[in-house]
Amino acid sequence: MANRVAIELRDDVYRRPLVTATERLGVSSGWKCVDVGAGGGDVSVALGKIVGPSGRVFAVDIDPGRRDQVAEIAARETQVIALTQPAEEMVLPEKVDLAFCRFLLLQVIEPGLVIERMASVVKDGGWIVIQEAVTSAGRIGDSPISTLSGTMKHPDIGIMVPGIVKQLGLEITDCWAEAPVGLGDTPESRYLEAMTGILVTDEPVMLPPIVTTIARVSH
């Protein structure tokens, strides 16, 4: 992401898919989770609030600088633990009930390897939730937002994830897509401006849809 403002706006406009996924799974007090590619830790903290003091959330990111960011926003959520590790080599001190990632597989070289690693840290019968975008589907009016793809390795990985998950032998239990849409001075238009420098308030803006894939892990 271009900057902290863009990240905060992204977390705002894409918040609902996270809430929907955790509600459908019944994530609750005492769950152990890992947020892979945690970035600044907004999702980690959101999960920490759900699992409560009796739960645990590991915030894993390859960038050592992210640890301080996570620690800052998670100061009141002692159950959030920041770890500096590549997603492809992730090792946790305990098995978790849920492994989550969002906007991570767009950037990695081998998405399948990351998903496989996520499955390896989940308890038997636990869950993987993957939320990734289909960047080319973003629209301003009826025109594609071509500038959003940038240097992403897999800009449309969202639509590919279900096939990768199935090839790995995981059981897909749910899969859906959601796209934030706004017209006027909205979080959607401000996020688009933060990412591209283009402010659009006179046409509908549909940000890239995010595909949520939920899979059960059986070892």
SERO-4910 file (N, C-alpha, C, O; in steps of 0.05 Angstrom, whole numbers):
BEGIN
 pado doro    nc1    nc2    nc3   cac1   cac2   cac3    cc1    cc2    cc3    oc1    oc2    oc3
  Met    A     17    -24      0      0      0      0     17     25      0     40     25     10
  Ala    A      6     46    -12     22     70    -16     31     83      9     54     92     12
  Asn    A     13     85     29     19     99     54      0     91     76    -19     76     71
  Arg    A      5    102    100    -12     94    123    -41    103    119    -59     89    127
  Val    A    -45    126    106    -73    135    101    -88    115     84   -110    108     89
  Ala    A    -74    106     63    -87     87     45    -93     61     60   -114     49     55
  Ile    A    -75     52     77    -80     27     92   -104     31    111   -121     13    112
  Glu    A   -106     54    124   -128     58    142   -155     59    127   -175     48    136
  Leu    A   -155     72    104   -179     73     87   -186     45     77   -210     38     76
  Arg    A   -166     30     69   -171      3     60   -184    -14     82   -203    -29     77
  Asp    A   -173    -13    106   -184    -28    128   -213    -20    134   -229    -37    142
  Asp    A   -219      5    129   -246     15    133   -265      4    112   -286     -8    119
  Val    A   -259      7     86   -277      0     66   -280    -31     62   -300    -40     52
  Tyr    A   -259    -45     71   -261    -75     68   -266    -88     95   -260   -112     98
  Arg    A   -276    -73    115   -281    -85    141   -303   -105    141   -301   -125    156
  Arg    A   -324   -101    126   -347   -118    127   -341   -147    120   -352   -165    133
  Pro    A   -325   -153     99   -319   -181     94   -306   -196    117   -311   -220    121
  Leu    A   -289   -182    133   -277   -194    156   -298   -201    177   -298   -223    188
  Val    A   -316   -182    182   -337   -187    201   -355   -210    193   -362   -227    209
  Thr    A   -362   -210    167   -379   -232    156   -365   -259    160   -378   -278    169
  Ala    A   -340   -261    154   -325   -286    156   -324   -296    185   -329   -319    190
  Thr    A   -317   -278    203   -314   -286    231   -341   -294    243   -343   -312    259
  Glu    A   -362   -280    235   -389   -288    244   -398   -315    233   -410   -331    248
  Arg    A   -392   -320    208   -400   -346    196   -386   -369    209   -397   -391    212
  Leu    A   -361   -364    218   -346   -386    231   -351   -387    261   -345   -407    273
  Gly    A   -364   -367    271   -369   -367    300   -344   -362    316   -341   -373    339
  Val    A   -325   -346    306   -300   -340    321   -308   -326    347   -324   -307    346
  Ser    A   -297   -335    369   -306   -324    395   -284   -326    415   -261   -332    409
  Ser    A   -291   -320    440   -272   -319    462   -256   -345    464   -268   -367    462
  Gly    A   -230   -343    467   -213   -366    470   -200   -377    445   -183   -394    447
  Trp    A   -209   -368    422   -197   -378    397   -168   -368    395   -161   -347    405
  Lys    A   -152   -385    382   -125   -378    375   -123   -374    345   -132   -391    329
  Cys    A   -112   -351    337   -112   -343    308    -84   -334    300    -68   -326    317
  Val    A    -79   -334    274    -56   -321    263    -65   -304    240    -80   -313    222
  Asp    A    -55   -279    240    -60   -260    218    -34   -259    202    -14   -247    210
  Val    A    -34   -271    178    -10   -274    162     -8   -250    143    -27   -243    128
  Gly    A     15   -237    143     18   -212    128      3   -190    142    -13   -176    130
  Ala    A      8   -188    168     -9   -171    186     -6   -141    181    -24   -126    188
  Gly    A     16   -133    168     19   -104    163     20    -89    189     34    -96    208
  Gly    A      4    -67    191      3    -51    215    -13    -63    237    -13    -52    259
  Gly    A    -27    -84    232    -40    -99    254    -70    -93    258    -81   -102    279
  Asp    A    -82    -79    240   -111    -72    244   -128    -97    246   -145    -99    264
  Val    A   -124   -116    228   -139   -141    229   -132   -157    254   -150   -169    266
  Ser    A   -107   -157    261    -98   -172    285   -112   -162    310   -121   -177    326
  Val    A   -114   -135    312   -128   -123    335   -158   -129    334   -170   -135    355
  Ala    A   -170   -128    310   -198   -135    308   -203   -164    317   -223   -169    331
  Leu    A   -186   -182    309   -188   -210    317   -183   -212    348   -197   -227    361
  Gly    A   -164   -196    358   -158   -197    387   -182   -189    403   -187   -200    425
  Lys    A   -197   -170    394   -221   -161    409   -242   -183    409   -257   -186    428
  Ile    A   -243   -199    387   -263   -221    386   -255   -244    404   -272   -255    418
  Val    A   -230   -252    404   -221   -275    419   -217   -269    449   -217   -288    465
  Gly    A   -214   -244    456   -212   -236    484   -187   -244    497   -169   -256    485
  Pro    A   -184   -238    523   -160   -244    538   -153   -274    540   -130   -281    544
  Ser    A   -173   -291    537   -167   -320    538   -158   -331    511   -150   -355    510
  Gly    A   -159   -315    490   -150   -324    464   -122   -314    458   -108   -303    475
  Arg    A   -114   -317    433    -88   -309    424    -88   -302    394   -101   -317    379
  Val    A    -74   -281    386    -72   -274    358    -42   -269    352    -30   -251    364
  Phe    A    -31   -285    334     -4   -280    325     -5   -263    300    -18   -270    280
  Ala    A      8   -240    301      9   -221    278     36   -225    264     57   -216    274
  Val    A     36   -239    241     60   -247    227     64   -229    203     47   -226    186
  Asp    A     88   -217    201     95   -201    178    125   -203    173    141   -206    192
  Ile    A    133   -201    148    161   -204    141    177   -179    148    201   -180    150
  Asp    A    164   -156    150    177   -130    155    181   -126    185    161   -124    199
  Pro    A    206   -125    194    211   -121    223    199    -95    234    191    -94    257
  Gly    A    197    -75    217    185    -49    226    156    -51    233    146    -35    248
  Arg    A    142    -72    223    114    -75    229    110    -83    259     88    -78    270
  Arg    A    130    -95    271    126   -104    299    120    -80    317    102    -82    334
  Asp    A    134    -58    313    129    -34    329    101    -23    324     88    -14    342
  Gln    A     93    -23    299     66    -13    292     44    -30    305     25    -19    316
  Val    A     48    -57    304     29    -74    317     28    -70    347      7    -68    359
  Ala    A     52    -67    359     54    -64    388     40    -38    396     27    -36    417
  Glu    A     42    -17    379     30      9    386      0      7    386    -13     17    405
  Ile    A    -12     -4    365    -41     -4    364    -53    -27    380    -77    -27    386
  Ala    A    -37    -47    388    -47    -69    404    -40    -67    434    -41    -86    448
  Ala    A    -33    -42    442    -23    -39    470    -43    -49    490    -35    -59    511
  Arg    A    -69    -46    484    -89    -55    503    -99    -84    498   -115    -95    513
  Glu    A    -88    -96    477    -96   -123    469    -72   -141    474    -58   -149    455
  Thr    A    -68   -149    499    -44   -164    506    -43   -192    493    -22   -205    492
  Gln    A    -66   -201    482    -67   -227    469    -56   -226    441    -54   -247    428
  Val    A    -49   -202    430    -38   -199    404     -7   -200    406      5   -183    419
  Ile    A      5   -219    392     34   -223    393     46   -219    365     38   -234    347
  Ala    A     64   -201    362     76   -195    335    101   -213    331    118   -215    348
  Leu    A    102   -225    307    125   -242    300    135   -233    272    119   -228    254
  Thr    A    161   -232    269    173   -225    243    182   -250    229    202   -263    237
  Gln    A    167   -258    209    173   -283    194    162   -280    165    142   -266    161
  Pro    A    176   -292    146    164   -295    119    140   -314    121    141   -334    135
  Ala    A    119   -307    106     95   -325    107    101   -353     98     90   -372    108
  Glu    A    120   -355     79    127   -381     67    142   -399     87    143   -423     84
  Glu    A    153   -387    109    169   -402    128    157   -399    156    171   -405    176
  Met    A    132   -392    158    120   -387    184    120   -411    202    114   -433    195
  Val    A    129   -406    227    129   -426    248    117   -413    273    127   -391    282
  Leu    A     97   -425    285     85   -413    309     90   -431    334     96   -455    331
  Pro    A     89   -419    357     95   -434    382     72   -454    389     76   -470    406
  Glu    A     49   -451    376     27   -470    381      8   -470    356      9   -452    340
  Lys    A     -7   -491    354    -27   -493    333    -50   -473    338    -56   -467    361
  Val    A    -62   -464    316    -84   -444    319   -110   -455    308   -110   -475    293
  Asp    A   -132   -442    315   -158   -450    305   -164   -438    278   -179   -448    262
  Leu    A   -151   -415    273   -156   -400    248   -131   -387    238   -117   -373    253
  Ala    A   -126   -391    212   -105   -376    198   -118   -358    178   -133   -366    161
  Phe    A   -111   -332    179   -124   -312    163   -104   -296    147    -82   -290    157
  Cys    A   -111   -289    122    -94   -269    108   -113   -253     90   -133   -262     80
  Arg    A   -104   -228     86   -119   -210     68    -99   -192     53    -81   -181     66
  Phe    A   -102   -190     27    -85   -173     11    -55   -181     14    -38   -164     13
  Leu    A    -50   -207     18    -23   -217     20    -14   -231     -6      7   -227    -16
  Leu    A    -31   -249    -16    -24   -266    -39    -20   -250    -64     -8   -260    -83
  Leu    A    -31   -226    -65    -26   -208    -88      4   -203    -92     13   -199   -115
  Gln    A     19   -204    -70     47   -195    -71     68   -218    -70     91   -213    -76
  Val    A     60   -242    -62     80   -263    -59     85   -277    -85     69   -276   -104
  Ile    A    108   -291    -87    116   -304   -111    100   -330   -115     91   -336   -137
  Glu    A     96   -345    -94     82   -371    -95     59   -372    -76     62   -380    -53
  Pro    A     35   -363    -84     12   -363    -67      6   -390    -55     -2   -392    -32
  Gly    A      9   -411    -71      3   -438    -61     20   -446    -38     11   -460    -20
  Leu    A     45   -438    -38     63   -445    -17     55   -431      9     57   -443     31
  Val    A     45   -406      7     36   -392     31     11   -405     42      9   -409     67
  Ile    A     -8   -413     25    -32   -426     35    -26   -452     48    -37   -459     68
  Glu    A     -7   -467     36      1   -493     48     13   -488     75      9   -504     94
  Arg    A     29   -467     78     41   -461    104     20   -453    124     22   -460    148
  Met    A      1   -438    115    -21   -431    133    -35   -456    144    -41   -457    168
  Ala    A    -41   -474    126    -54   -499    135    -38   -515    155    -48   -528    172
  Ser    A    -11   -513    152      6   -529    170      6   -520    199     13   -535    217
  Val    A     -2   -494    204     -2   -484    231    -30   -485    244    -34   -476    267
  Val    A    -49   -496    229    -77   -498    239    -82   -525    251    -73   -546    241
  Lys    A    -97   -525    273   -105   -551    285   -122   -567    266   -135   -557    248
  Asp    A   -123   -593    271   -140   -610    255   -169   -602    260   -178   -599    283
  Gly    A   -184   -597    239   -211   -587    241   -213   -557    243   -236   -546    244
  Gly    A   -191   -543    242   -190   -514    243   -195   -502    216   -204   -516    197
  Trp    A   -191   -476    213   -200   -461    190   -178   -443    178   -160   -433    192
  Ile    A   -181   -439    152   -166   -419    137   -186   -400    125   -205   -408    112
  Val    A   -180   -374    128   -196   -353    114   -177   -336     98   -158   -325    108
  Ile    A   -182   -335     72   -166   -320     53   -183   -299     40   -204   -306     28
  Gln    A   -175   -274     42   -190   -252     29   -171   -237     10   -153   -223     18
  Glu    A   -176   -241    -16   -158   -229    -36   -175   -216    -58   -198   -224    -63
  Ala    A   -164   -196    -71   -178   -180    -90   -177   -190   -119   -159   -206   -126
  Val    A   -196   -181   -134   -196   -184   -164   -193   -155   -174   -212   -142   -180
  Thr    A   -168   -147   -176   -162   -118   -180   -173   -108   -206   -182    -85   -207
  Ser    A   -172   -124   -227   -181   -114   -253   -211   -109   -254   -221    -97   -274
  Ala    A   -226   -118   -234   -255   -114   -234   -263    -87   -222   -287    -81   -222
  Gly    A   -245    -71   -211   -251    -45   -201   -261    -27   -223   -252    -29   -246
  Arg    A   -280     -9   -216   -292      8   -237   -296     37   -227   -302     42   -203
  Ile    A   -293     56   -245   -303     83   -242   -324     86   -263   -318     86   -287
  Gly    A   -349     87   -255   -371     86   -274   -370     58   -287   -370     38   -273
  Asp    A   -368     58   -314   -366     32   -328   -338     28   -339   -334     10   -356
  Ser    A   -318     43   -329   -291     41   -339   -273     27   -318   -275     33   -294
  Pro    A   -255      9   -326   -237     -5   -308   -218     15   -295   -210     35   -307
  Ile    A   -211      9   -269   -190     26   -256   -163     12   -261   -153     -3   -244
  Ser    A   -152     18   -284   -129      3   -293   -104      9   -276    -86     -7   -275
  Thr    A   -103     32   -263    -79     41   -249    -75     27   -222    -54     29   -209
  Leu    A    -95     12   -213    -93     -1   -186    -75    -25   -185    -65    -31   -164
  Ser    A    -70    -38   -207    -54    -62   -207    -25    -57   -199    -13    -74   -185
  Gly    A    -14    -34   -207     13    -27   -199     34    -49   -204     35    -59   -226
  Thr    A     49    -55   -183     70    -75   -186     62   -102   -174     80   -119   -167
  Met    A     36   -107   -170     27   -132   -158     35   -156   -175     34   -155   -200
  Lys    A     44   -177   -162     51   -201   -176     27   -216   -187     28   -229   -208
  His    A      5   -216   -171    -19   -230   -179    -43   -213   -174    -58   -217   -154
  Pro    A    -48   -193   -191    -69   -173   -185    -97   -185   -184   -115   -173   -171
  Asp    A   -102   -208   -196   -128   -220   -196   -129   -246   -180   -144   -264   -187
  Ile    A   -111   -249   -160   -108   -274   -146   -134   -283   -132   -138   -307   -127
  Gly    A   -152   -264   -126   -176   -271   -111   -192   -292   -125   -202   -311   -112
  Ile    A   -195   -290   -152   -211   -310   -167   -196   -336   -170   -208   -357   -177
  Met    A   -170   -336   -165   -153   -360   -168   -152   -377   -143   -146   -401   -143
  Val    A   -156   -364   -120   -152   -377    -94   -169   -402    -90   -158   -422    -82
  Pro    A   -195   -402    -97   -210   -427    -93   -198   -451   -107   -197   -473    -96
  Gly    A   -188   -447   -132   -176   -469   -146   -150   -479   -133   -145   -503   -132
  Ile    A   -134   -460   -124   -109   -467   -110   -115   -483    -85   -102   -503    -79
  Val    A   -134   -473    -69   -142   -486    -44   -151   -514    -49   -144   -533    -35
  Lys    A   -167   -518    -70   -178   -545    -76   -155   -563    -85   -155   -587    -78
  Gln    A   -136   -553   -101   -113   -569   -110    -96   -578    -86    -84   -600    -87
  Leu    A    -96   -563    -65    -81   -571    -41    -96   -591    -23    -85   -600     -3
  Gly    A   -120   -598    -32   -135   -619    -17   -150   -608      7   -159   -624     24
  Leu    A   -154   -582      8   -169   -571     30   -199   -569     23   -206   -567     -1
  Glu    A   -216   -571     43   -245   -571     39   -256   -543     40   -256   -530     61
  Ile    A   -265   -533     17   -277   -506     16   -306   -508     27   -322   -523     16
  Thr    A   -311   -493     48   -338   -493     60   -354   -468     53   -379   -468     57
  Asp    A   -341   -447     44   -356   -423     37   -338   -406     19   -314   -406     21
  Cys    A   -350   -391      1   -335   -373    -17   -354   -352    -28   -376   -359    -38
  Trp    A   -347   -327    -27   -364   -306    -37   -347   -281    -43   -324   -280    -35
  Ala    A   -359   -262    -57   -345   -237    -64   -361   -214    -55   -386   -214    -56
  Glu    A   -347   -192    -47   -360   -167    -39   -343   -144    -50   -319   -145    -50
  Ala    A   -357   -124    -60   -343   -101    -72   -354    -75    -59   -378    -70    -61
  Pro    A   -336    -59    -46   -345    -33    -35   -352    -14    -58   -336    -11    -77
  Val    A   -375     -1    -56   -384     18    -76   -391     44    -63   -404     44    -42
  Gly    A   -384     67    -75   -391     93    -64   -395    113    -86   -384    110   -108
  Leu    A   -411    134    -80   -415    156    -98   -413    182    -82   -428    186    -63
  Gly    A   -396    200    -91   -391    225    -77   -366    224    -60   -347    209    -67
  Asp    A   -365    240    -40   -341    241    -22   -344    219     -1   -355    223     20
  Thr    A   -335    195     -8   -339    171      8   -312    159     15   -292    166      3
  Pro    A   -311    140     34   -286    126     39   -275    112     14   -251    110     10
  Glu    A   -293    103     -3   -285     89    -28   -270    109    -47   -249    103    -58
  Ser    A   -281    133    -50   -268    153    -68   -242    163    -55   -223    168    -70
  Arg    A   -241    165    -29   -217    174    -16   -195    153    -17   -171    160    -20
  Tyr    A   -203    128    -15   -183    106    -18   -172    106    -47   -148    103    -51
  Leu    A   -190    109    -67   -180    110    -94   -161    134    -98   -140    130   -112
  Glu    A   -167    157    -86   -148    179    -88   -122    174    -75   -101    181    -86
  Ala    A   -122    161    -52    -97    154    -38    -80    135    -54    -55    137    -53
  Met    A    -93    118    -69    -78     97    -84    -69    107   -112    -47     99   -121
  Thr    A    -84    125   -124    -79    132   -152    -75    162   -157    -65    170   -178
  Gly    A    -82    178   -137    -81    207   -141   -105    218   -155   -106    242   -161
  Ile    A   -124    201   -161   -148    209   -176   -172    211   -157   -179    191   -143
  Leu    A   -184    235   -155   -208    238   -138   -232    239   -156   -234    255   -174
  Val    A   -250    220   -151   -275    218   -167   -299    220   -148   -302    204   -130
  Thr    A   -315    241   -152   -339    244   -135   -365    246   -151   -387    246   -139
  Asp    A   -362    247   -178   -386    251   -194   -395    225   -209   -414    225   -224
  Glu    A   -380    203   -204   -388    178   -216   -385    156   -194   -369    159   -175
  Pro    A   -401    135   -196   -398    113   -176   -370    101   -178   -359     96   -200
  Val    A   -358     95   -155   -333     81   -153   -337     54   -141   -348     51   -119
  Met    A   -330     33   -155   -330      6   -145   -302     -4   -142   -288     -8   -161
  Leu    A   -293     -6   -117   -266    -16   -112   -264    -46   -119   -285    -59   -121
  Pro    A   -240    -56   -124   -238    -85   -131   -253   -103   -111   -249   -100    -87
  Pro    A   -269   -121   -121   -282   -140   -103   -262   -157    -89   -242   -165   -100
  Ile    A   -268   -164    -64   -252   -182    -49   -266   -209    -47   -289   -210    -39
  Val    A   -252   -230    -54   -263   -257    -53   -254   -270    -27   -230   -272    -21
  Thr    A   -273   -278    -12   -268   -293     14   -270   -323      9   -291   -332      0
  Thr    A   -250   -337     15   -250   -366     13   -245   -378     41   -225   -372     54
  Ile    A   -264   -394     50   -261   -408     76   -258   -437     71   -273   -450     56
  Ala    A   -237   -449     84   -232   -477     81   -226   -490    108   -214   -477    126
  Arg    A   -235   -515    110   -229   -530    135   -203   -547    131   -198   -557    109
  Val    A   -188   -548    152   -162   -563    151   -165   -590    164   -175   -592    187
  Ser    A   -157   -611    150   -157   -638    162   -129   -649    157   -120   -651    134
  His    A   -116   -656    178    -89   -667    176    -89   -698    176    -68   -711    175
***
